[in-house]
Structure formats: C-alpha cells, structure tokens
Amino acid sequence: MELKDAILTRRSYTKYLDKKVDLKLIADILNTAIYAPSSGNMQNWYIVLVDDDDKREKIANASLKQLWMYQAPIHIVICDKKPDMRRMYGKKAEEFGIQNCSALAQNILLLATEAGLASCWVGSFDKEAVSRIIGASPNEEPQIIITLGYSNDNPRSTRYELDKVCCFNNCGAKIKGFDLFPLEKYTTKMEKKMKKESKNLFERIKGLFGRSEK
C-alpha cells in the first residue's frame, strides 16, 4: 500500500473482531514508527503495550468509560518522559513533549493501516488512573492511547475542502492559484481561455484581411 492510500483509508475504528494480533507485526510497526521526528531528536516517548484483559478493561473505564476499547486486543499507551524534556526545553517541555508523542502516534496509525489493522486514537482519559494501571513512574505521563486490532466495520469520514482550511500568508486570505484544483476545473478553465483567445485572434486576422481587400 502506498503512503497516500494509507492516509486516505485510515479511519477511527470502535468495533473490533475477537482476533489476536501477532506481536511480531506490532514490533515491526513500532520499529518503523519510532523514526518519527522529535524536538532536538529527544525521542521522549515511552511505549507500553497492553494485551492483558483486566488491564484493557480498566483502561477503557479510565477513558471516560469508552467500553468499546475493551474489544481491541491491543492498547498502545504512549507516555512522555518528562525529565528529559524539562532539562532541554524548560517551560516548553510540555508542549514539545505532546507534539513529539503525536508524531509517533500518527506513524503508528498509518503503519497499522498499511498492515491491514484497524486502530483508533484516544485522547480522553484519566492520566493518573491509566498511570496506575500500567505502572508508570511519575516521570512517564500517558499522553495518547491507540487501540489496535482487526475489524470488518466500515466507518465513514469526510473532510473539509482544502480552501476551507488553508490560506496564504495571512489567516483568511484566499490562496492565489487554488482555483487550479481540482485539475479538471483547471483544464476546463484553460480550454475556455484558449478558445476565447483563438476566437479573438481569428477576428483580428479576419479584420486585417478585410482591410487589405479594400
């Protein structure tokens, strides 16, 4: 699967089959995902894989009782290693730490999609409760949970058109040239322009010949 296909077909799944995921497959995904960018190459993430039934049920309850999470055979908890970031970035440590963990999470989601797995990014949970469940130290703060498994569901998703979420130089400024997309619209516009210019040129040539005949 091409990267573009993985991006376009990735969805957030809340229904999972009762089917285990090969841990070797997860290891392959994570071995690639950890090449995500991070501030100063700090790689401040700490990954906890959870396949224990009891722990997954507790995590689902700690995630605002999103009990559908329990169906997923694997929970990936991405933690932020705080001390490393504080030493390097001080007050910016929290912000940069979350950004780095998010980059890793996106890699995991796309690689999981490429591997034929269903996944979902979960951000609403009690951090202290999840920390207790996975035995995290005070220096390892859970930031993101990813559910992972197989699914025969077909969740739908739509996106705003690009000109609704993108501007040029200043917020709200119309992007010059964005009427070039999609390509069909651009092609049609250019065809009309060329026909108009050809007609004008023909009229000018006709006028010249007309004058010469007189």
N, C-alpha and C positions, 0 to 999 in steps of 0.2 A: 504494500500500500504506500502510495506517495504521501509525503507530509501534508500536502494540500488536502488530500482526501481524508486524512486523519482529522484535520482541523474541521473540515466541513461535516463529517459524520459523527464527531464526538457529541454525546448527549449526556444529560444527568439522569442516571437510572435509579429508580426507587423500588424496582421489583427484580428479584434475583432468583435463579434456579438453585435447587438443592444439589449443587455440584461443586466439588472441591477444585481449587486452583493449584496447579503444580508449583511448588515453591521455587523450583529452578527457573520457571518462567518469570516469577516475581523478581528473583535475583537478577535475571537478565535485564528486566525493565529498570531496576534500580541502579544497576551498574552503568547504564547509559544515562539515566535521569540525573545522576549526580554531577554531570558535566554542565549543569545549569549555571548561569552567571551569578556571581555574588559580589557584594561590596568588598573591594580590596581582596577578592578571592578568599574571603574568610571561611566560606563553606560552613556556616554556623548552624546548619541543620543537623538534627539527630532524629533518626527514623526508627519508629517502633512498630513492628509487625504484630498484629493481634489476630490469632485464629481460635483462641480459646472461647468456647461457647459462653461461659459465665461472664468473662470479661467483655465480650462483644455485647451481651445483653445489658450489662451495666453502663457501657459507653453509650448505647442507644438511649437509655434512660437519662444519662447525664447530658445528652444532646437534645434538651427540651422534649424528651420522650418521643423522639422520632423513631418509633419502634420498627419501622421498615428497615432500618440499618442492620438489625439483627439478622435479616435474611442473607446479607452479604457475607460470604465465608471469610473474607479478609478485611480488616480495618488497618489502614496505614495512618499512624499518628505522626505528624511532622512537628518536631519540637525545635525551639530556638534556643541555642546555647548562649545564654545571656553574658557571662563573664567575658568571653572573647570579644563580643561586640562592644561592650562598655569600655574595655581597655582601648579599643581602636577609635570608637566614634562618640563616646560620652553621651550627650543628650540625644543624639541622632540614632543611638543603638537600637531603640525600639522600632523606629520607622524602617531603618535599613534591614533589620533582622526579619521583619514581616515580609518585606519586599523579596528578600532572598529566598525565604521559605516558599513564597508564592511562585517564584520562577521554577523551583524544584517541583512543586505540585503540578504546574502546567505540563512540564515534561512527562511526569508520571501519567497524567490523564491521556496525553497524546500517544505515548508508547503503549499504554494499555489498550487504547482503541485500535492501534495498529496490530496488536496481538489478538484481537477478537474478543477482548474483555469489556465488560460494562463497568462503569465507575460513576462516582458522584463526589463532588467537593462539598464538604460540610464545614461550615464556619460558626454555627450557633451551638455552643456547648459550654458547660461549666468547666472552666480550665482547672480549677482546684480539684474538682471531682475526678476529672479524667487523669490528672496527675497522680492522684492516689491509686486509681485503678491500674495504671501502667507502671507504678513505682518510680515516677520521675523525681529527680532531685530538684531542689529549689532553683537550681541554675538551668533547668531544662523545662521551658514553658511550652506546652502544647499550643500550636497556632492553627493547624489545619488537620482535619481528618478526611481521609479518602476511603470510601467503601469500594470494594473490588470483588468482582465475581463474573458469572455468566448470566445472561438474560435473554429471553425471547420477546421482551417488550419492545415497543417501537415508539419511544417518546418523541413528541413533536417540538420543534423550536423554530422561532422566527427571529429575524434580525432587522434592525432599522437600516434603511438605505444609507450609504456612505455619506451623502451630502447632509444627512440629518445629524451626524455625529462627528463630522470632520470639517475644519475650517482652515483658513490660510493666513498666517502671520498674526491675526487678531481674532479673539473669540467672536463668533457670529459672522465673520467676514466670509462672503461667498468665495469659493475657490475658483479662480480663473482656470478655465480649461476642463472643469469637471463635467461640462456638458459633452465631453468626448466619450463619456461612459454611459451606458454600455456601448460596445463597438458598433452594434447595429445602428444605434441612434447617430453616432458619429458618421458612419458610412452614408446613411440616408441624407444627413445634412450636407455632407461634402458633394454628394451626387446632385442635390438641388442647386448648390452653389455653382458647380461646374456647368450645369445645364443653363443656368441664368447667364453666366459669363460667356458661354458659347453662343447663346442667342444674341447677347449684346454685340459680340464680335461679328457675328453674321450680319447684324443690322448695320454696323459701321462699314463693313466691306461692301455691302449692298448699296449703301449711300455713296460710297466713293465711286463705284462703277456707274451708278446712276448719274452722278455729276459729270463724269468723263464722257458719257454718251451725249450729253447736251453740248 
